[in-house]
Amino acid sequence: MVITLMIGSFMAILNQTLMISALPTLMHEFDVPSSTVQWLTTGFMLTNGIMIPITAFLIETFTTRQLFLYAMGIFAE
């Protein structure tokens, strides 16, 4: 369980680091100012913050197998 939590924490930090390092490329490719890209980062962090309690609710409501099958069904489409 602890290893799973550590991997999840590492992935969250990795996602945030990748997002920050991609900002200059996003600004150049989409030709947008830094304020727009800052809003993108804020939205990304807000989505992560909202998904944490939703995930806790889903884990208590459904079994691991059901969650896995639903996630694979949604992302496989």
N, C-alpha and C positions, 0 to 999 in steps of 0.2 A: 504494500500500500504506500509506504513511504517513497519507494522508487518511482511509482506512478505519479505521485504528487511532485516529486523533484523534476521529473521529465516534463510535466505540465507547466511548472513554474519556469523552467528553462525555455520552453517553447514560447511562453508569453513574453519573456524578456527578449528572445530572439526576434519575435514578430515586431516588437516596438523598435528594436535596433535597426532591423531591415527597413522599416518604414521611414525612420529618420535619415538613413543613408540614401534612400531613394528620392528624397525631396528635391535635390537639385536637378535630377534627371526628369522628374515629373514636371518641374517648372519649365525646363527647356523643351521637352517633347510636346506639352500641351499649351505652351506659350501663355502661362498664367502667372500672375504676381505671387509673391510670397504669402500674402494674406490669404489667398484662396487655398494654397497648399497647407497653411496652418489650420484652416477650417477642416480640411480633409483629415489632418492628424487628430484634431479634436473629435471629429465624428468617429474615427477609428477607435480612439481610447474610450469614448462614451459607449460605443457598441460592445467593447470588451467588458466594461463595467456593468452593463445591463445583462449581459449573458451569464455572468457568474451566479446571480441568484436564480435565474431561470434554469440553469444547469442543475443547481442544487435541488430545485423543485422536481425536475424531471427524473433525477436519480432516485428521489424518494418515492415518486409515483410509479415509475416503470422499472422493469427488471433490466439488467445489463444487456441481456440478449435482445429484448424488444428495442431498446435504444439503439443498439448496433444495427439491427435490421432496418429500422426507420431511417437512420442516418445514411446507410448504404443505399436505401431506396431513393432518398431525396437527392443525393449527390450523383447517383448513377444515371439519372434522367437527363 
